[in-house]
Amino acid sequence: MTSTAGTGCRSGNGRDFQYDLNGIWNNSISSLTTLSCRPELWDAPDTADFHQEYQQATSYVGDAMDDRASSIAML
């Protein structure tokens, strides 16, 4: 999945945007690639419940979030 926004992430100001992972992307994320934002994966829709923040691209999101993300926020 590729996601783009109208503006880039603004460093240091908190959450820039968020969305739910619907359809085939719900509970199917195992790795991340990011160009400018720090992604945050959430276990439930609407960025609720358990979450994990990532500082950079990662080939494996870890056992705690592998195939569990239902929403994502970009910081």
C-alpha positions as CSV (number, residue, x, y, z in Angstrom):
1,M,0.0,0.0,0.0
2,T,1.2,3.5,-0.8
3,S,-0.2,6.4,1.1
4,T,0.4,10.1,0.3
5,A,-0.9,13.3,1.7
6,G,-1.3,16.9,0.5
7,T,1.5,18.1,2.8
8,G,4.5,16.5,4.3
9,C,4.9,15.8,8.0
10,R,5.9,18.7,10.2
11,S,8.5,17.6,12.6
12,G,7.8,18.0,16.3
13,N,4.1,19.0,16.1
14,G,2.4,15.7,17.0
15,R,0.1,13.7,14.7
16,D,-0.1,15.0,11.2
17,F,-2.7,12.6,9.9
18,Q,-4.3,9.3,10.6
19,Y,-6.6,6.7,9.0
20,D,-8.0,3.3,9.4
21,L,-6.6,0.3,7.5
22,N,-9.6,-1.1,5.7
23,G,-10.2,-4.1,3.4
24,I,-7.1,-6.3,2.7
25,W,-4.8,-3.9,4.6
26,N,-6.5,-4.4,8.0
27,N,-4.4,-6.8,10.1
28,S,-1.9,-7.4,7.3
29,I,1.1,-5.0,7.8
30,S,4.4,-6.7,8.5
31,S,6.9,-4.0,7.3
32,L,7.0,-0.3,6.8
33,T,8.8,2.1,4.5
34,T,8.6,5.9,5.1
35,L,10.1,8.8,3.4
36,S,9.6,11.6,5.8
37,C,7.1,10.8,8.6
38,R,7.4,8.6,11.6
39,P,4.6,5.9,11.4
40,E,2.6,4.7,14.4
41,L,0.7,1.5,14.0
42,W,-2.5,0.9,16.2
43,D,-4.2,-2.4,17.1
44,A,-7.7,-0.9,16.7
45,P,-9.6,1.4,14.4
46,D,-9.5,5.2,15.1
47,T,-6.0,4.9,16.5
48,A,-7.1,3.2,19.7
49,D,-5.8,0.5,22.0
50,F,-2.1,-0.8,21.8
51,H,0.3,1.0,19.5
52,Q,3.9,1.0,18.4
53,E,5.9,4.0,17.0
54,Y,8.6,3.5,14.4
55,Q,11.5,6.0,13.8
56,Q,12.4,4.7,10.3
57,A,11.6,2.1,7.7
58,T,11.6,-1.4,9.1
59,S,11.6,-4.8,7.4
60,Y,9.7,-6.3,10.3
61,V,7.3,-4.4,12.6
62,G,7.9,-6.9,15.4
63,D,5.8,-9.7,17.0
64,A,3.6,-7.2,18.9
65,M,2.3,-5.6,15.7
66,D,2.8,-8.1,13.0
67,D,-0.5,-8.6,11.1
68,R,-2.4,-6.7,13.9
69,A,-2.6,-3.0,12.7
70,S,-6.1,-1.6,12.1
71,S,-5.1,2.0,11.9
72,I,-2.0,4.1,11.3
73,A,-0.9,7.6,12.3
74,M,1.9,9.7,10.8
75,L,4.0,11.9,13.1
